[in-house]
Amino acid sequence: MSRLFGTDGIRGVANKSPMTSQTALRVGQAMGYVLGKKSHRPRIIIGKDTRLSGYMLESALASGMCSMGADVVLVGPMPTPGIAFITNNMDADAGVVISASHNPYEDNGIKIFSNSGVKLNDGQEREIEELVSSGKLQDLLPPSQSIGKAFREDDALGRYIVFLRHTLPRHISLEGMTIAVDCANGATYKVAPTLFREMRAEVIPLNITPNGININENAGSLHPEILSEAVKENEADIGLAFDGDGDRLIAVDENGDVISGDKITAVCALHMKNSGRLKNNSVVTTVMSNIGLKECFEKNSIRHIEAPVGDRFVLEKMFENDAMLGGEDSGHIIFRDLHTTGDGIITALQLLSVMESTGKKPSELAKIMKTYPQALINIDVREKIPVEDVPQLKESISRAEEKLGSKGRVLVRYSGTQKMIRVMVEGPTREITEECAASIADAARETLT
């Protein structure tokens, strides 16, 4: 059996290997067995986003866990970071999120959190994988009197809202603010509008009617243009766009202009530094972050640490350097003094807090960072052949790098969750940047598709 776990859990097309109910059942059994060695009767939280296939996978996972003697707590649709919180808050042994994040509804995934609210490490994932592929699970089933139970917890969302509210000082209110909120028909569709209304903001909700197949469809953080129009039409103070599982945030200023994850990171980093929260004066970002973010940090004497793409790698670097802030341009930002994982709603609250405490509009705050023109092209591929083994693609990259010189950069990498190659180019002008990216993309299509 090939590796189940990728860079962000198990992911694939629903009802096709590995995202089948049969595999989910075995993953549930493996989790129940592994956790049962540490706890006589382990307790496991299961949450999900709003995809149609979530029902199927939820039932299969719960069945597998119960068959191994674990008790299962079903909390229904909830953001991924909400499951990380609830797992720790309810003293569970592990938490599972059924979600494919920003992917289309056809995809789904399984992410696992430890009892401390952080994603499993490679060793823990490997132990589950080996059990799933071993064929021994049937021989490890406990006697019938030891089978576990599954029950629903209706208070989980309320607990999560209280937690989110307490990440800000009590005196901070959103009264007088008009906020447009795009929930991508995903996991934030209840919690985000409810929270912001409780904080006395006037909320303009968008994409809060999930039907199982409209998650991320022309909505949310991948499509901020819809939010931009809503902000301008309603003269809102700011727009907030989440992705399907609620761990990312992309914002829109009062003029309808997009504020990227890099800009949000820059705004929050400087505010944290000025308020004494930026421990070790350090911020972790990834190789995909805009050159302008690095320049911003240098100008403001903030130490910049670079990690590979992926929130797991960002968090690892944060622990290594004892940093409290780390983020990706996609809007996945981690405030380690507030949560164990990236949380789009916490990021939104931090940005709103900067607006409230400084009295500045989001467009003013975003001026802290100059954004270099960036072109990103995603191409579906047959297989992930190492780039260095594809001469035509290598040559195209070299030509682009030669043309850009010291005034830009090229990054070509495979997605960790999909059969896709990502071409990213930054350059001095939009024309040169797009020309170089298109040339590399053409070479990738000719050789890899």
N, C-alpha and C positions, 0 to 999 in steps of 0.2 A: 504493500500500500504506500503511495506517495505521501509526502508530508501533508497533514491536515491543516496545520496552523501556518498562516502567512504572517505578514508584518502587523496585522491587526485582527487576530483571531482567525476563525474559519469563515471563508466567504465563497460564494458561487451562485449560480442560477438555481432558484428554488425548484425542487423536484428533480434535479439532476445532481449526480455525484459531485461534490460531497454533501450538498445541501438537501439531503433526502431525510425522510422520517426515520428510515432504518439507521442511517449514520447518527442522527440526533439521539435515537434511543441508546445506541452504544456509547456515545459521548456521555449521556446522562448516567449510564451504568458505571462507566469508568470513573466519573467524578464522584459518584456515590461510594464506590469502593475505595478510592484514594483517600477521600475525606473520612471515611469510616474507620480508617486505620488510626486517625488522630482523635476522633470523637465517636463515642459509642453510638450516638444517633445524630448524625450531622444535619444541620439546617441549611438549606440552599434557597436563595432568592432568585426568582425568574421574572424578568421584565422584558418588554419588547417595544418596538416602534409600531407603526400603523399599517404595515404591509399585510396583504391578504395571507401570505404563507406563514405569518407569525403564529396563527392559530394551530396549524399543523405541527410546526416545530416545537411550540410550547408544550403541546400534549405529549409528543414523543420524548422530549427531554424529561418532563416531569415523570412520565411512566418509567423511564430508565432509572432515574434517581430513586423513586419509591421502591422499585424492584430490588435495589441494593440496600434498602433500609434507611434511606434518607428521608427526612421530612422536607416538603417543598412549600414555599410561600410564593403565591402568584400575585403580582402587583399590577399586572396589565400594562397599558401603554405608559411609558415613562422615559424621560431622557436618559441616555447612557450614564452621564455623571450622577443622575438621581439614583440609579441602581448602585453605583459605587458608594454613595452616601448611605443609602438604606442598608446595604450589606453590613457596614460597620455599625450603623445606628441600632440595628436590630440584633447585633451580636451574632450574625449568621457566619457560617464557616466559609461560604463563598457566594458570589452573585453572578448571574448570567444575564446577558443582554442579547436578545434576538434582534439583530439589526444589520443592515448593510450601509448605514450612515447616509452618505450623499449619493449613493448609487440608485439607479432606477428601480421601480418596484419589483421587477422580475428577479432581482438579486436578493439574497438575504445572507445573514451571517450569524455567528455565535461568538461573543466576546465573554471572557471569564475574568472576574475579579476575585482576588483573595479576600480574606476576612478583614484585612486592613484597608481595602478599597483601592488597591493598585492592581494592574493587570498582571496575569501570571508571567513568570519568567520562562526562559527557554527550557530549563530543566523540568519544570512542572508541566509544561505543554507536552514535552517529549514523553513523560510518564503516561499521560492520558492517551497520546497517540499509540504508544506501544501496546497498551491494554486493548484499545479499539481494534488494532490489527492482529492481535495475538490469537483470537478465537477462543480465549480462555474465560471470557466473561460469564458464559453460561454455567461454568463449573464453580464460579465464585458466588453465585446467588445464595443469600441467606435463607433459613427456613421460613415458612409462610407466616409464622407468628412475629417475625421481625420486619415484615414489609412496612415501608413508611407511608405517611399520609400527605396529601396535598390540600391546601386551603388558601382562600383568597384573603388578602389584607387590603381593606378599603381605606385605611388611614395613611398609606404610604405617601400619597401626593401631598397631603397636609403636612406631614413631617418634613418633606422636602422643601415646601414653601417656607416653613418656619426657619429651616436651616439657611436658605437663600437670603431671607430677610436679615438674618443675624450676621451675614458677612459684611454688612455696612453698619456704621455707627447709627444709633437709634434716632439721632437728630436729623438725619438726612431724609428728606421727603421729596417726592416727585410732583408735588402739588403745583399746578400751573403749567406743567409740561404737557405737550401733545406728542404722543409717540405712536408712530406707525409700526406695527409688528407683523412680520411675515413668518409664519410658523411652518411653511413648506408642507402643510397637510401631514405633518409628522408628529414626533413624540412631544413637542412643546405646545401642542395646540390648546391644551387646557391650562397648563401651569404658567406659561409666560403671560398671557393676558390677565389671568387671575392675580398674579403677583403684582404686576404694574398697576392694576386698578386698586389693589389693597394699599399701595403706596401713593394713592391719590392722583395718579396721572390720568389724563384723558387718553384712552387707548383706541387706536384705529386698527382692528384686527384684520389680517389678510390670510387666506389659505388655512382656515381652521376647521374645515369640514372633510376630514379624511374618509375615503371610501374603500381603502385597501389597495387601490391601484394609482392614486394620484399623488402619492408621496414624491416630493422633489420635482414634480412635473411642471416645468416653467414656473418654478416657485423657489422661495428660500434663498440661501446664501449663494447658490450657483447662478441665480437669475435676479440680481438686485435691481435690474432695470424696471421691474414691475413695482417694487417698493419705491423706487425713485419717483415714478409718476404719482404714486399715492401720497408721498411726502409733499410734492409740489401742489397737487390738487387740494390737499387739506391744510396746507400751510403748517405742517407739523414741525416741531423743533428738531426731530431726529427720526430716522428709520432704523429698525433693527431686523436683520434677516438671519434666521437659524437654518441649519440643515436638518435632514430627516431625523437624526437621533439626538439633536440638540447639543452637540459638543463644540460646534463652530458658530462664530458670529461674524457677519460682515455688516457694516453700518453704512448709512446714507446720511449726508449732512442736510441742513435745512434748505440748501439749494438743489438737492437731488443728486449731488455728486457722491460717488462711492468712496468710502473710507475702508481701505484694505486691512487685512490682518496685520500687516507690517506697520501701517500707520497707527492702528489701535495699540500695538505693542509699544511703539515709540512714545505715544501720548501717555500711556500708563507707566512706562519706565521712568520718564522724567518726573511725573507726579509722585511716584513711589520714592524716587531719590530725594525729592524736595521735602517729603514728609518722613524720611528716615526709615522707610519700609524696604528699600532695595538693598537687601543684605549682600555684603561683599561687593556692592556696586556692580553687580554682574547680571547679564541677561543672556539667555540661550536662545538662538534662532537656528534655522536650517540653511543648507546650501541653496535652497530655493528663494531665500529672502532677497529682496531688492538691494542693489548696491547702495541706494539712498539711505537705507536703514543703518548700514554700517557707518556711513558718513555722519548720520545724525548722532549715533553713539559716540563717535570720535570727537565730534564738536562739543558734546556735553559731558565728556570725560566719563563715559560709562563703558565698562569692560564688556566686550562682545565675544561670546563663545559660540562656535559653530558645531552643529550636530547633523547627522544624516537625516533625510526626510522621514517623518513618522513620529507621532507623539511619544511612543515608547522610548525612542532614542533621545528626544528632547528631555524627557523626565530623567533618564539615566545621567545625562550631562548635568542636569540641575542638581541631582544628588551628589555627583562627583565634585562639583564646585560650590556646593551649598548655596545655590542661587534660588531666589524666590519667584522669579519671573522667566517664562520661556514661551516661545510661540512660533507659529507658522503663518505664512502669508494667507493661507486658506482660512484663517480665522480661528484655528484651534490654538487657544492660549491657556497656559497653566499658571495659576496664582498659587504657588505651593504653600503659602501661609494661610490659604483659605480652603483648599480642596486638594485631594490626592490625584486628580485628573483634570483635563481640560473641560470647562463648563461654559457653554455659550451664554447662559443667563447670568452667571457670575461675571463674565467678561462685560456683558451689557451693563450690569450694575456698576462695575468699576468705571466704565466710560461715562455713565450718567453721573456718577459721584464726582468725577473730575469736572464735568460741566457745572454741576451744582456748587461745588466749592470754589471754582475759579470765576464763575459768572460768564464764561466764554462760550460762544457758539461752537458746534462741532467743526465748522469750516475753519474757524480761527485755530482751534487745537490742532487740526490736521496739517497746518502749515509748518509744523515742527520738522517735517521730513519732505525732502524733494524726491519724487518718484522718477526713476529712470525708465524710459520706454521699455516695455517688456512684452515679448510675444511668447505665448504658450500654445503649442499644438499637440493634441493627443491623437495617436494613431493606433488602431487595433492591429494586432499582429498574430501570425499563425503560431509562433513560438518565440520564446525569449532567448535568441541567440546573442552571446556576448558581443557588444558593439565592436570590440577590437578584432573580432573574427569576421567582420563585414567590411571588406576593403572600400567599397563604394561609399558607404556611410561614413567611414573614418575619414576618407578624403574630403567629403563635403563638410564635415565638422572642421577639419584643418583649414580649409579655404575660408570658412566663416570666421574662425579665430584670427586668421591672418588679416582679414579685412577689418575686423574690429580693433585689433591691436590692444592697447591698454585702455581703450575707451568703452569696453564692453566685455561680455563673457558668454560662454555657451555651456549649457548643461543638458546632456541627453541621458535619460535613465528610464528603466522599466518601472511600471507601477508595481507596488508590492501586493496589490489586491485584485488586479485585473490583467488580462492579456493585452497589454497596452504599452507603447513606448511614448514617453513625454519629451518633447523638444522645447527647451526654454532658452531664449536668447534675450540678452539685455544689450542695449547700444546707445549711442549718442543721440540718434534721431529715430523717430517712429519708422521712417521709410527704410533706413538701413537695417533696423532691427527686424522688421517684417520680411524684408528681402532675404536676409540670412536664415531666418527660421523657416521660410517657405522652401528654400533650397535644400536644407537638411531634411525637412519633412518629405520632400519629393524623393530623396534618396532612400529614406526609410520605407516609403510605400513601395518603391520599386524592388527592394530587397527583402522585406519582411512580411509583406501582405500577400 
